[in-house]
C-alpha cells in the first residue's frame, strides 16, 4: 500500500499548512463527522507513544530468546531478575527495567506480506480497496475529543503509516520526517511585516468572493487558513525544537534518528499530544542478521529505557502508554544467507506505563519459538489492550460515511492480567 505520509521529505509549504490546520486545529476544508463521542470510563493512559518496528522485528533475538535451541543462532540471553524471565543479550537496559514493562510473546497474524500485516496491526482491520480504516490516534480523537487546542492529536515521526481513514482530514496525523529538524516549512519565507502586507493584499482580493458566497464551505476555507497562520506563529512550535534540550539529554537517548524521535515524543506528550507514532525501520533482515541486528536492538533498548526513566522523572509514566510492536516475526529457522524470513505465526511486542502492570509476560511459544504454546494473542486483542488502557469502549460503534459500523479493536479482547 502506498501512503502519501511515507514521502515526508517532499512536503510542500501548502501541503504542510493543510495538514497542520487539519491535524492540529481540528479543521477540514469540508464539514466532517459529528463532534467527539462521549468518552467511556476507565483507562489511565492519556497519551500513547507507539513505537513501530517496520519490516518485521525478530522475536527470538529480542523478547523471546530460546537458550540452547537450534533456532537461537548467535544471540545469547540475559536474566531480567524477574521470575527467571530472560531477554536478548542485546537488551541490557530493558532487562534492568523489566519491572516496568510487560511483554507479549504469543502474538500472531494472518499474513506474511509487509503492507497487509502492517495495516492490520495498526488499524485492527484487513486492508480493503473499498474503505480506509483509521489508526488508533484518529480513533481516540473521535471518541475522546481533541486533547490540545492547538497541537495535533496525532503525530507521526520518521515515517508514515495508516492515516485517519474514513474519519476524514481533521483526524489526520501531522508528519515529522526528521526529529532533529522539527517542523518542515513552518517559518514564513519573508519578514513578518512583509508577510502581513501579503496577507492583507490576499484578504482584499478575496473579500468580494467571501461576501458574495457566504456558505459553510467557504467559511471553512477561511477558518482553515486563519487558524493555520495562528498555529505557525504560536509558541507551541517550540515543542518540536530539540535544540531546547541539553546535549546530555539528547545523548542519553542516542544521537541517531530513532533516539531523537523518542526524545521528541516525550516532549510532545508532555505538551499534551495524545498519540505519537515513532517508526524504526530496517527490520526486514533476510541475511547477515548478526552483523545488522545487535546494534539496532541495543539502540532501541537504550532509547526506550531512557524514555521510561525520563517519563518517570517528569511524572508522566503512569499516564503515558509506551507500545512497541511490529507487523510479524522472523523465522526461527535460519536461512542460507544467515538471516530470518517472514514469520506471521508468532512474534512479540511490549507495553509499559499507562496503567500497565510491568514485570510480566503474557503468552508462551514452544521450545524453538516456532508456534504459540499458551495464551494466543491476536492483533485485535493487542489493539483492544491499547484501547482499554486509553479508556476507549470496545463496544462503541463508529460509522463510516457509507453507514457501516466499526469497532476500535474489531472485537478483540484485552489482556486483562496487564491491568491487575
N, C-alpha and C positions, 0 to 999 in steps of 0.2 A: 504494500500500500504506500503510495506516495503522499506525503503530507506537507503542506506549504510551510509548516513550522520547522521542518528539517533544514530548510535553506535559510538559516537565521542571518548569516553574514550579509546577505544581499537585500536586507530590508531597506526600503526607501524611506525618506522622511515622511511622505504622505502615508505610506503603509504603517509606519510606526505610530503616527498620530491617530490613525483609525483604530489600531489595535489598543493603543493606550486609552483612548476615550471609551472604547467598548469594554475592555477588561478592567480598567482601573476605576472608571466612573459609573459603571453600571448602565451605560447608554448604548444604543444601537441606532443605526440610521433609520430603520423601520421599527414600528412598535413590535415588541416581542410578547412573551408569555406573561401570565399573571405575576404579581409580586410574590415574594417569598412565602412559602407554605409554613405554617406554624411548626416550630421545631418539636421533635419528640423529646421525651425526658430521658435522662441517663447519659452517661458518657462523660469522661473527664477531659478529653482532648479538645483543645481549642484550635490547635494547629497540627499540621502534618508535614513532615519532611520526608518525601517519598523518593528513596534512592533506587534508581533503576539500572541494573547491570545488563546493559544491552548486548545481545549476542549469545546469551546462554551461559551463565556462570557455572563452573564445575562445582558440584556439591561435595564430591568425595575429597576434593583438595581444599575445601573451606570449612563448612559447618557439619559435615558428616563423614569424617575420616574413618577408615576401617583398618587399623593397625594389624599387620600380618596377613592381610588378604592379598591374593594375587592381583587384584584390581587396583591396589593402592598406589602402585608406581613409586616415585621417588619422594612423595610427600609424607613427612612424619606427623605425629600427633603430640599435643601437649595437654596437660591437665588444666582444668579451669578452677579446681578447688571446690567444685560443687558436685557432690554425689557421683564422683567418678566420670563426669562428663568431659569429653575431650573435644578440642578444636584443632584445626590445622596448625602446624608449627609456624606457619607464616602469619599467624594472627595473635601474637603475644599480647597486644594491647587490649583486644576484645576478650581474650581469655582472662586477663586480670579484672576486666569489668563485667564478667559473666553474670554476677549477681544482679546487674541492671538490665540484662537482655533476655529475651525469650526466643527460642529457635523452633521453627517448624521443619521437620525432616521428612515429612510424608506428603509433600505437595505432588500433584500430578496434573497433567493437562492432556488434551486430546489431539494435538497436532505438533509436529516437529518442524513446521515452517515458521521462520522468524516473524514475518508480518502477521500471520494469523494468530500465533501464540502470544505475541506482544500485545496485540489489540485485545485479545481475550483476557489476558491478565489485567490490563489497565482499565477495562470497561466492564468486565463481567459478562460480556456477550460475544457470540461468534460474529466475525466480520461478515457484513452483508452489503451487497450493492444497493439495496433498497433503502437503507437508513444508516445514519452515523450515530453512534451512541456516545454519551458524554463521559468524560473522565470523572474521577471521584471529586476533584476540586469543583468542577462545574455543578455536580450533583449537590454537594454540600452548600454551595451558594444558593441554589434554587430552594433548598429545603430550609436552611438556617438563616438566609438573608445575607446581605453583604456585610462583611466584618469591619471594614475600614472605609471611611468616607471618601478617601482619595486613592490610596494604594489599591492595586488589583487584588482580587481574592485568590487568584491562581497565577503562579509564576513558574515558567519552565527555564531551567538553566542548563546549558551545554548541549541542548538538542531538543527536538520536538517529539511529539507523541500524539495520542488521540486528543482531539480538541474538545470543544463544547458540544459537538454533535447537534442533535435536534433541539437543544436548548437555545441556540442562537448566539449571535456575536457578543451580546452583553455578558456572556459567561466564558468568553474565550480567555485562554491563558496569555500572559504577557511574556514574550520570549527574550531571554538574555543569552546571547551566543557565547560571550566570554566574560566570566565574572570579574576579571581584573579590569575590564574596560567599561563596566557599568552599562548604562542605557545607551544604545546607539542613536545618533541623530537627535539627541534631546536638547541640544543648545541651538539658540537662534543663529542663523547664518550672518546676521548683521547686528550692530549695537541696538540696545533696547529702544532708543528714541527713533532710530530709522525703522525698526520693526513696528513701532506704534504708528508711524506715518503710513506704512504699507497697509496695516490693518484698518486704519481709518479710511484709506482710499478704497479698500476692498468693501468695507461696510457701505460706503457711498454708492458703489456700483451695484451692490446687492439690495439696497433699500427699496427701490421701486418694486422689485420682484417680491420681496418679503411682504410689502404692504398689499400687493395685489393677490398673492396666493397665501392666505393665512390658514394653512392646513396643518394637521398633526405631523405629516411627513416633513414639511418644510420647517416647522418648529423643531423637530428632532434634529434635522441637519444643523440648524443654528445653535442649538444647545450643545450638539456634538463638538463643534469647533470651539465654542466658548469655554467649555469645560476642559477640552484638551489643552488649550492655551493656559488655563489656570493651573493645570497639573504640571505643565512644563516649567512654570515659574514658581512652583511650590518648593518649600524647604524639604518636603518629603523625598525629593530626588536624592538627597544626601545619603539615604539609606543604601543606595546602590554603589556608593563610592567606598571601595575597600581601603583607599588611602587614609581614611579616617581611623583605621585600626593601627595598633602598634605593630612594628616589624616582628617583634617576638610572638605576638598572637598569630600573625599570618604564617610565620614559620612553624608554629606548633601544629597547625592544620595540615601543613605540607604546601610547598610553594607551587606545586603543579596545579593544573586547571581543576582537577577534582577537589583537592583540598580547599582551594579558594572558593569553589562553589558551595562547599559545606559551610564555610565561614559566612558567605553571603546569605545562605539560607537561614543561619542563626540571626543575622541582622534583620532579615525580613520578618521572621516570626516575632521577633522582639518588637517590631514596629506595627504588628497587627495583621500581617498577611496570613491567611488561613492555610493555604496549600502550596507548598513549594516542591517541585519535582526536580531532582538532580540526576542527570544522566551520566553514566560512566560506561562508555562503550569499549569495544575491543575484546570481548569475551568469547568470540567465535573461534576457539583455538583448536583447529583440526590438526595442527602439527607444532612441534617444538615447544610443547606446553611448559616444560620445566625450566626453560630459559625465559619464557614470557610471563607465566603466571605468578611466580613468587613475589616479584616487585609490585605487581598490581594488587595482589591480595594484601600484602603488607601495607600498601598505601591506603587502602580503604579501612583496614584495621586501625591504623594510627589515626586517620582522619575522623572516623566515627567515634572512637574512644575520646578524642579531644572534644568533639561536638557534645557528647554526653556530659563530660566534665564542665564544659562551658555553659551548657543549658542549666546544669545544677547551680553553678555559681551565680547565674542570672535569675534563679528562681523560676525557670521556665520548663524544667524537665517533666514535672508532673502534668503539665498541660500541653506538652508537645509530643506527639506520637512520631517516632522515627521508624520508618519502614524500609527494609532492604529486600528487594526481590528481583526476579529475572523471568524470562519467558519459558525456559525449561532448563534441565540439567545437561550434563555431558555423560557420554557412555563410560561406565566403569571400565569396560574393556578398552585397553589402549590400542590405538590403531598402528599401522606400519610406519606412520610418519611421526610417532611419538606424541600424539595428541589424542583428543577425545572428540567424538562426533555428537550430533544432536540426540537428546535423550528426554522425551517428554514423560516417560513412565514414572520417574520420581526425581525430585530436586528439593532444595532447601531455601528458606527465607528467614528473616529476622525481624523482630519487633522490639521496641524499647520505649519507655516513657509513656505519657498519655494515659496513665491508669493501668498499664500492662504490668503484671507481676513478673519480675525478672528471675533469673536463676533457674530456669526450667526449659525442658524440651518437650515438644508435642510430636508424637508420631515416631515411628521407627522403621528403618529399612532392614533388609536381610544382611547377612554377614559380608556380602560383597557389594552392597549398595546398588543392587540390580532391580529390586522391586520393593514396594511398600509391604511391610510385615504387620504393622499395627497402626490403627487410627489414621486411615487415609484422609487427606485434606484436599478437597477440590479448589480450583481457582476461586470459585464463587464463595466457598467457605472462608477463604483467606480475606476476600474483599468484605464479607459480612463481618469479620472480626475488626477490620479497619472502620467500617461504618458504625459498628456498635461502640467503638472507642470514641467516635465523634458524636454519639448520641443521635444517629440517624435511624429512623424507623425502617425496619426491613420489610414492613408490610405497606408502607405508603406508596401509592401508585402515582407516577408522573406520566402525563400523557404527551405523546409526540404531536406535532401539528396535524398529523393524519388521524389522530384519535386513538392510537394504540397505547395501551398501558405498559409501563416498565417499572421494575423494582430495582433499587440501588445495587443489590448483590445478586439479582436474578435467582432468588430462592435459596441462596447459600445459608449455612448455619454457622454462627460464630464459634470460635474455640473458647468455650466457657471457662476452662481452667486458667486462662490467662488473666481473667478478671477477678480471681479469688485467691 
